[in-house]
């Protein structure tokens, strides 16, 4: 009886509740989640250091972030001095040799980085006082030696040379220069010429000028109390000289008055780098900051954003397309919407990028888009609380940008207030589609003609031309005159004759090559043995140990790495057999190759022979010697190219072989020096099993 009464009461209550709820009305969203990043405790030292401490005793870990809030400055003809200074710092100190310094950090399981604008360190609580002491020692007592300086200069120059044909590096360099101007700190770039002008004494002067206590912020986050943090800072940094703040004058960046295309010619590009750029005066103190943050997320903040859904999901032009609004309180902020796309769709991608930016201004975003992005942003902000570096960033931003003390704690509340009207308003103000600089870096012979035909809002877009260093040029010339009678076959025959002649090449039964390369300070040795039966044994060794092996017999092939053998499938084996030919030009099918035309390779005219849809080889117009080969493949949805350049041809038994091969594959750039080439050594079939 009692159970029946309870059931009846529950049913009556449920019916009453049902009657009170109007299912046709969407429930109002709840309040934004309360977040608390912690309010830093603060102390100002006499020498200008500001200490900020955020206590967090959940885990026995502590981190320190030291920031020197210097004004921006232009390095000028010695661009690269700050980078070299950073690379020289943190390598021990006047008191501790570099090796001992690094070993002690490793022993504590800590991390410590010192650079020209500050330092960062983290460790377990028990080691933190020592880590702080070592950070201060490395910062205040750097050990600048001529030997170490020369090493860093050579590393920098090697890095610059390896980027010579890097399309992404060229694109970012020119984009920055055109956005800000060559006389702006963000527009100037490091070159071989500028690095070679830097002397060790320039680093010492830079250190004295830029690294001082005034305007320095020490942010400590973690399992430490305020008094202990203050005592550590006083003990190790209290006597640091206050110094004087040095600044330089540079012009404000200006947007173009009308949207235009700035084309950068990179003949080796297999896909185009496209960026739509503009600058604006906005920072976190601007009331528009909150709406602009969400507007950018809707435009290109991630996989759910409009650029990604259009250019990747709908059109399939690219692996990903995004936009970033990089805020800056020392100069103008910059918007960049970008994508890397296949050559064939470069013009279409530009049109779609413009369309989406224009649509942000003309149409109201949907309520669903706004809700989704707000939720994603809230989740990202809450997760950021787990990272001590983010907490340090928030504390630093609050002080240096004169933000309200509760700026970050109230960030979600302010984001939740953003309306669809707010998004359209800031889009019209900061995503102005009529003042965009469209920088396209790519292979002009493939993409320039269609780019020059693009119209936006009924008007053709002006196209300007630049080289890979941002110098204005005339329109590149692609249709170079072809000598009369030249064909793909005649180029191949010219190459065969140039390196020794068909008779000599056909007499070769085997080739054994030994080459060396340097990678990250270690020497790599490559032994390659091939026969005229298209057999191959390739072994890559390091410190005497074979790290990788490729074997091609007449019947099968496999790759082996660290003892793990992977057999090739039929397609991979057939492709590998073609690559294993001693001289592929001897028996190439003339019907499968195409003479594309005459192009420029590192300043030399070359015949471009297309061997397949994925591979082109370039032969010198002057002497038919092979200058370069480019092969493209799709890896995890992205197009990657492998470029191989050939140089230093020398005769071996009357046949010319390149003795320097530069291999570029993605970010890896390696120079192989040929140490020896042996012809017609006996090689048994068992060698290739």
Secondary structure, 3 states (H helix, E strand, C coil): CHHHHHHHHHHHHHHHHHHHCCCCCCCCCCCCCCCCCCCCEEEECCCCCEEEEEECCCCCEEEEEEEECCCCCCCHHHCCHHHHHHHHCCCCCCCCCHHHHHHHHHHHCCEEEEECCEEEEEEEHHHHHHHHHHHHHHHHCCCCCHHHHHHHHHHHHHHHHHCCCCHHHHHHHHHHHHHHCCCCCCCCCCCHHHHHCCCHHHHHHHHHHHCCCCCEEEEEEECCCHHHHHHHHHHHHCCCCCCCCCCCCCCCCCCCCCCEEEEEECCCCCEEEEEEEEEECCCCCCCCHHHHHHHHHHHHCCCCCHHHHHHHHHCCCEEEEEEEEECCCCCCEEEEEEEEEEHHHHHHHHHHHHHHHHHHHHCCCCHHHHHHHHHHHHHHHHHHHHCHHHHHHHHHHHHHCCCCCCCCCCHHHHHHCCCHHHHHHHHHHHCCCCCCEEEEEECHHHHHHHHCCCEECCEECEEEEECCCCCECCCCCCCCCCCCCCCHHHHHHHHHHHHCCHHHHHCCCEEEEEEEEEECCEEEEEEEEEECCCCEEEEEEECCEEEEEEEECCCCEEEEECCEEEECCHHHHHHHHHHCCCCHHHHCCCCCCEEEEEEEECCEEEEEEEEECCEEEEEECCCCCEEEEEEEEEECCEEEEEEEEEEEEEEECCEEEEEEEEEEECCEEEEEEEEEEEECCCCCHHHHC
